[in-house]
Amino acid sequence: MKAAGSAPTGKTANLLPSTRRSLPIAMLRGRETVMGPYRRMLAKIGVTEQQWRVLRVLDERGMMDPKEIAEAACLLNPSLTRIMQLLDKKGLISRKGHPDDRRRVQVNITDEGRKLLVSAQSESVEISERLRERVGQEKLDALLDMLVELTETDLD
């Protein structure tokens, strides 16, 4: 059995970075670490991460069409369709036809949706504060800046 931290010996050992230094894997680990407390908070109020993102985007930006929501909330269109159906059924969003194009729809957060966000606001802020205390404001800002820069970079 190999000792922890020893050099990789697989066929890709000389080509790929260690999984401890792989950006995609590190980002996934970081996401899971950050999202754990948020998932517990969201479970208490009965929404998923994806539903929460849709509600946050609509609260922040106002009425939008589904394509804009999908992009802003990092969702695929088919997933967003299901999410909107559930949010609509719960009374957290409203949908209405576009005034200029009957084939399109506009989506908005309802008062009930805003109440849901407000109900979780203090716990969400507490989670953010714990993270900020753990890594420091300067590192958190630098990480956010780097992630924004990365998302604006075309890797193709």
GROMACS elastic network, one bead per residue, 0.5 to 0.9 nm:
[ bonds ]
;  ai    aj funct       b0    kb
    2     5     6  0.85184   500
    2     6     6  0.68622   500
    3     6     6  0.57268   500
    4     7     6  0.89897   500
    5     8     6  0.85530   500
    6     9     6  0.89645   500
    7    13     6  0.80430   500
    7    18     6  0.83063   500
    8    11     6  0.89277   500
    8    12     6  0.84211   500
    8    13     6  0.53013   500
    8    14     6  0.83533   500
    8    18     6  0.72189   500
    9    12     6  0.78864   500
    9    13     6  0.55202   500
    9    14     6  0.85227   500
   10    13     6  0.51373   500
   10    14     6  0.85169   500
   11    14     6  0.76259   500
   11    15     6  0.84497   500
   12    15     6  0.51236   500
   12    16     6  0.58279   500
   12    17     6  0.88352   500
   13    16     6  0.60177   500
   13    17     6  0.75462   500
   13    18     6  0.78805   500
   14    17     6  0.78849   500
   16    19     6  0.83344   500
   16    22     6  0.81493   500
   17    20     6  0.78919   500
   17    21     6  0.59459   500
   17    22     6  0.58219   500
   18    21     6  0.52259   500
   18    22     6  0.61916   500
   19    23     6  0.83532   500
   19    24     6  0.89069   500
   19    25     6  0.65138   500
   19    26     6  0.78069   500
   20    23     6  0.85030   500
   20    25     6  0.74917   500
   20    26     6  0.68067   500
   21    24     6  0.89758   500
   21    25     6  0.78929   500
   21    26     6  0.68578   500
   22    25     6  0.53859   500
   22    26     6  0.59131   500
   22    27     6  0.84692   500
   23    26     6  0.50112   500
   23    27     6  0.59497   500
   23    28     6  0.85216   500
   24    27     6  0.51803   500
   24    28     6  0.62807   500
   24    29     6  0.87261   500
   25    28     6  0.50529   500
   25    29     6  0.61728   500
   25    30     6  0.85194   500
   26    29     6  0.50597   500
   26    30     6  0.60343   500
   26    31     6  0.84631   500
   27    30     6  0.50041   500
   27    31     6  0.59813   500
   27    32     6  0.85575   500
   28    32     6  0.61603   500
   28    33     6  0.85842   500
   29    32     6  0.51829   500
   29    33     6  0.62035   500
   29    34     6  0.86558   500
   30    33     6  0.50906   500
   30    34     6  0.61327   500
   30    35     6  0.84183   500
   31    34     6  0.51881   500
   31    35     6  0.58128   500
   31    36     6  0.84459   500
   32    35     6  0.51231   500
   32    36     6  0.59944   500
   33    36     6  0.57249   500
   33    37     6  0.81516   500
   34    37     6  0.69205   500
   34    38     6  0.74605   500
   34   127     6  0.89246   500
   34   131     6  0.78438   500
   35    38     6  0.50466   500
   35    39     6  0.59050   500
   35    40     6  0.86518   500
   35    49     6  0.88059   500
   36    39     6  0.52303   500
   36    40     6  0.65239   500
   36    41     6  0.88427   500
   37    40     6  0.52045   500
   37    41     6  0.63352   500
   37    42     6  0.87216   500
   37   124     6  0.88068   500
   37   127     6  0.68375   500
   38    42     6  0.60746   500
   38    43     6  0.85246   500
   38    49     6  0.81984   500
   38   123     6  0.87093   500
   38   124     6  0.70162   500
   38   127     6  0.73006   500
   39    42     6  0.50194   500
   39    43     6  0.60560   500
   39    44     6  0.87150   500
   39    48     6  0.76098   500
   39    49     6  0.68938   500
   40    43     6  0.51265   500
   40    44     6  0.65553   500
   41    44     6  0.53336   500
   41    45     6  0.69187   500
   41    46     6  0.89258   500
   41   120     6  0.72702   500
   41   123     6  0.71544   500
   41   124     6  0.75038   500
   42    45     6  0.52771   500
   42    46     6  0.60661   500
   42    47     6  0.54989   500
   42    48     6  0.62926   500
   42    49     6  0.70644   500
   42    52     6  0.77107   500
   42   120     6  0.79013   500
   43    47     6  0.62128   500
   43    48     6  0.71507   500
   44    47     6  0.80968   500
   44   120     6  0.88880   500
   45   116     6  0.73943   500
   45   119     6  0.80960   500
   45   120     6  0.74594   500
   47    50     6  0.80701   500
   47    51     6  0.59088   500
   47    52     6  0.63443   500
   47    87     6  0.89312   500
   48    51     6  0.51140   500
   48    52     6  0.60940   500
   48    53     6  0.85869   500
   49    52     6  0.50729   500
   49    53     6  0.62079   500
   49    54     6  0.87733   500
   50    53     6  0.50900   500
   50    54     6  0.63616   500
   50    55     6  0.87340   500
   50    73     6  0.75609   500
   50    74     6  0.85760   500
   50    75     6  0.75939   500
   50    79     6  0.88737   500
   50    80     6  0.83743   500
   50    83     6  0.74507   500
   51    54     6  0.51589   500
   51    55     6  0.62610   500
   51    56     6  0.85956   500
   51    80     6  0.87439   500
   51    83     6  0.62031   500
   51    84     6  0.80119   500
   51    86     6  0.85753   500
   51    87     6  0.71926   500
   52    55     6  0.51355   500
   52    56     6  0.60448   500
   52    57     6  0.85516   500
   52   117     6  0.81711   500
   53    56     6  0.50574   500
   53    57     6  0.60648   500
   53    58     6  0.85623   500
   53    72     6  0.86273   500
   53    73     6  0.54941   500
   53    74     6  0.83594   500
   54    57     6  0.51986   500
   54    58     6  0.61759   500
   54    59     6  0.85168   500
   54    69     6  0.67469   500
   54    70     6  0.80515   500
   54    72     6  0.83053   500
   54    73     6  0.58467   500
   54    75     6  0.89586   500
   54    80     6  0.84146   500
   54    83     6  0.83293   500
   54    84     6  0.83639   500
   54   109     6  0.88819   500
   55    58     6  0.51957   500
   55    59     6  0.59968   500
   55    60     6  0.84690   500
   55    87     6  0.86947   500
   55    92     6  0.78365   500
   55    93     6  0.77811   500
   55   108     6  0.87068   500
   55   109     6  0.64417   500
   55   113     6  0.68024   500
   55   114     6  0.78939   500
   55   117     6  0.76935   500
   56    59     6  0.51073   500
   56    60     6  0.60372   500
   56    61     6  0.85116   500
   56    73     6  0.84727   500
   56   109     6  0.88540   500
   56   114     6  0.88253   500
   56   117     6  0.75915   500
   57    60     6  0.51339   500
   57    61     6  0.59210   500
   57    62     6  0.77657   500
   57    69     6  0.70002   500
   57    72     6  0.67579   500
   57    73     6  0.65418   500
   58    61     6  0.52371   500
   58    63     6  0.63924   500
   58    64     6  0.71222   500
   58    69     6  0.75727   500
   58    93     6  0.86883   500
   58   107     6  0.78384   500
   58   108     6  0.60241   500
   58   109     6  0.56885   500
   59    62     6  0.56962   500
   59    63     6  0.85242   500
   59   108     6  0.79299   500
   59   109     6  0.61732   500
   59   110     6  0.89373   500
   59   113     6  0.84375   500
   59   114     6  0.70231   500
   59   117     6  0.87261   500
   61    64     6  0.75616   500
   62   107     6  0.84163   500
   62   108     6  0.62146   500
   62   109     6  0.74145   500
   63   106     6  0.63045   500
   63   107     6  0.54144   500
   63   109     6  0.75438   500
   64    67     6  0.82017   500
   64    68     6  0.62693   500
   64    69     6  0.64577   500
   64   105     6  0.85075   500
   64   106     6  0.54606   500
   64   107     6  0.53876   500
   64   108     6  0.66841   500
   65    68     6  0.55333   500
   65    69     6  0.64132   500
   65    70     6  0.88538   500
   65    98     6  0.85308   500
   65   104     6  0.74575   500
   65   105     6  0.60057   500
   65   107     6  0.59152   500
   65   108     6  0.88427   500
   66    70     6  0.60395   500
   66    71     6  0.86117   500
   66    77     6  0.76128   500
   66    80     6  0.74714   500
   66    81     6  0.80727   500
   66    84     6  0.88330   500
   66   104     6  0.86596   500
   66   105     6  0.73008   500
   66   106     6  0.70781   500
   66   107     6  0.69937   500
   67    70     6  0.51992   500
   67    71     6  0.63942   500
   67    72     6  0.87109   500
   67    77     6  0.69898   500
   67    80     6  0.89268   500
   68    71     6  0.52521   500
   68    72     6  0.61093   500
   68    73     6  0.84714   500
   69    72     6  0.51163   500
   69    73     6  0.58168   500
   69    74     6  0.81735   500
   69    75     6  0.80093   500
   69    80     6  0.81079   500
   69   107     6  0.86472   500
   70    73     6  0.52936   500
   70    74     6  0.57708   500
   70    76     6  0.60319   500
   70    77     6  0.60129   500
   70    79     6  0.86501   500
   70    80     6  0.63100   500
   71    74     6  0.52112   500
   71    75     6  0.63836   500
   71    76     6  0.78754   500
   71    77     6  0.87381   500
   72    75     6  0.79091   500
   75    78     6  0.84286   500
   75    79     6  0.65195   500
   75    80     6  0.62455   500
   76    79     6  0.53804   500
   76    80     6  0.62197   500
   76    81     6  0.88292   500
   77    81     6  0.62547   500
   77    82     6  0.89595   500
   78    81     6  0.52030   500
   78    82     6  0.67734   500
   78    83     6  0.88383   500
   79    82     6  0.53886   500
   79    83     6  0.62124   500
   79    84     6  0.86401   500
   80    84     6  0.59257   500
   80    85     6  0.84738   500
   81    84     6  0.52651   500
   81    85     6  0.63178   500
   81    86     6  0.88788   500
   82    85     6  0.51298   500
   82    86     6  0.64375   500
   82    87     6  0.87227   500
   83    86     6  0.52345   500
   83    87     6  0.61503   500
   83    88     6  0.84739   500
   84    88     6  0.58162   500
   84    89     6  0.83385   500
   84    93     6  0.75023   500
   84    94     6  0.89126   500
   84    95     6  0.87978   500
   84   107     6  0.87148   500
   85    88     6  0.51477   500
   85    89     6  0.61052   500
   85    90     6  0.86590   500
   86    89     6  0.50256   500
   86    90     6  0.61967   500
   86    91     6  0.86122   500
   86    92     6  0.87400   500
   87    90     6  0.50504   500
   87    91     6  0.61978   500
   87    92     6  0.51879   500
   87    93     6  0.57257   500
   87    94     6  0.84063   500
   87   113     6  0.85398   500
   88    92     6  0.58304   500
   88    93     6  0.50568   500
   88    94     6  0.59870   500
   88    95     6  0.76131   500
   89    92     6  0.76794   500
   89    93     6  0.83995   500
   90    93     6  0.79169   500
   90   112     6  0.88211   500
   90   113     6  0.88300   500
   91    94     6  0.71701   500
   91   109     6  0.89178   500
   91   110     6  0.70286   500
   91   111     6  0.88142   500
   91   112     6  0.65795   500
   91   113     6  0.72231   500
   92   108     6  0.87818   500
   92   109     6  0.60571   500
   92   110     6  0.53047   500
   92   111     6  0.73939   500
   92   112     6  0.53833   500
   92   114     6  0.77378   500
   92   115     6  0.89938   500
   92   116     6  0.81283   500
   93   107     6  0.67971   500
   93   108     6  0.55409   500
   93   111     6  0.84920   500
   93   112     6  0.80864   500
   93   113     6  0.64000   500
   94   106     6  0.83145   500
   94   107     6  0.57314   500
   94   108     6  0.53698   500
   94   109     6  0.62542   500
   94   110     6  0.62498   500
   95   105     6  0.64878   500
   95   106     6  0.56274   500
   95   108     6  0.65272   500
   95   109     6  0.89264   500
   96    99     6  0.88195   500
   96   104     6  0.87636   500
   96   105     6  0.55757   500
   96   106     6  0.53838   500
   96   107     6  0.66198   500
   96   108     6  0.86184   500
   97   100     6  0.86556   500
   97   101     6  0.76572   500
   97   102     6  0.59878   500
   97   103     6  0.76014   500
   97   104     6  0.61704   500
   97   106     6  0.60190   500
   97   107     6  0.88403   500
   98   101     6  0.53380   500
   98   102     6  0.58121   500
   98   103     6  0.75387   500
   98   104     6  0.53998   500
   98   105     6  0.50087   500
   98   106     6  0.57239   500
   99   102     6  0.69419   500
   99   104     6  0.87206   500
   99   105     6  0.87942   500
  100   104     6  0.85138   500
  101   104     6  0.56276   500
  101   105     6  0.82220   500
  102   105     6  0.75084   500
  109   112     6  0.79653   500
  109   113     6  0.56746   500
  109   114     6  0.68531   500
  110   114     6  0.63873   500
  110   115     6  0.86393   500
  111   114     6  0.50598   500
  111   115     6  0.61595   500
  111   116     6  0.86507   500
  112   116     6  0.62475   500
  112   117     6  0.87658   500
  113   116     6  0.51171   500
  113   117     6  0.64647   500
  113   118     6  0.87514   500
  114   117     6  0.50608   500
  114   118     6  0.61704   500
  114   119     6  0.85528   500
  115   119     6  0.60370   500
  115   120     6  0.88137   500
  116   119     6  0.50501   500
  116   120     6  0.66515   500
  116   121     6  0.86754   500
  117   120     6  0.54412   500
  117   121     6  0.60287   500
  118   122     6  0.77683   500
  119   122     6  0.74723   500
  119   123     6  0.85267   500
  120   123     6  0.55631   500
  120   124     6  0.60606   500
  120   125     6  0.86427   500
  121   124     6  0.50960   500
  121   125     6  0.61236   500
  121   126     6  0.86167   500
  122   125     6  0.51153   500
  122   126     6  0.61985   500
  122   127     6  0.87325   500
  123   127     6  0.62425   500
  123   128     6  0.86438   500
  124   127     6  0.51619   500
  124   128     6  0.62917   500
  124   129     6  0.86366   500
  125   128     6  0.50265   500
  125   129     6  0.60862   500
  125   130     6  0.86762   500
  126   130     6  0.62345   500
  126   131     6  0.86876   500
  127   130     6  0.51923   500
  127   131     6  0.63833   500
  127   132     6  0.86754   500
  128   131     6  0.51462   500
  128   132     6  0.61448   500
  128   133     6  0.86285   500
  129   133     6  0.60699   500
  129   134     6  0.84842   500
  130   133     6  0.50779   500
  130   134     6  0.60811   500
  130   135     6  0.88003   500
  131   135     6  0.63074   500
  131   136     6  0.78475   500
  131   140     6  0.84458   500
  132   135     6  0.55206   500
  132   136     6  0.50373   500
  132   137     6  0.55969   500
  132   138     6  0.89587   500
  132   139     6  0.86631   500
  132   140     6  0.67093   500
  133   136     6  0.53483   500
  133   137     6  0.75221   500
  135   138     6  0.81808   500
  135   139     6  0.62178   500
  135   140     6  0.65445   500
  136   139     6  0.55818   500
  136   140     6  0.61834   500
  136   141     6  0.86553   500
  137   140     6  0.50388   500
  137   141     6  0.59997   500
  137   142     6  0.84803   500
  138   141     6  0.52252   500
  138   142     6  0.61586   500
  138   143     6  0.86207   500
  139   143     6  0.60260   500
  139   144     6  0.85377   500
  140   143     6  0.50977   500
  140   144     6  0.61747   500
  140   145     6  0.85434   500
  141   144     6  0.51197   500
  141   145     6  0.60623   500
  141   146     6  0.85684   500
  142   145     6  0.50412   500
  142   146     6  0.61118   500
  142   147     6  0.85795   500
  143   146     6  0.51055   500
  143   147     6  0.61265   500
  143   148     6  0.85847   500
  144   147     6  0.50992   500
  144   148     6  0.61292   500
  144   149     6  0.85249   500
  145   148     6  0.51729   500
  145   149     6  0.61490   500
  145   150     6  0.85632   500
  146   150     6  0.60132   500
  146   151     6  0.86297   500
  147   151     6  0.61849   500
  147   152     6  0.86296   500
  148   151     6  0.51992   500
  148   152     6  0.63827   500
  148   153     6  0.88627   500
  149   152     6  0.51552   500
  149   153     6  0.64312   500
  150   153     6  0.51275   500
  150   154     6  0.82646   500
  151   154     6  0.77674   500
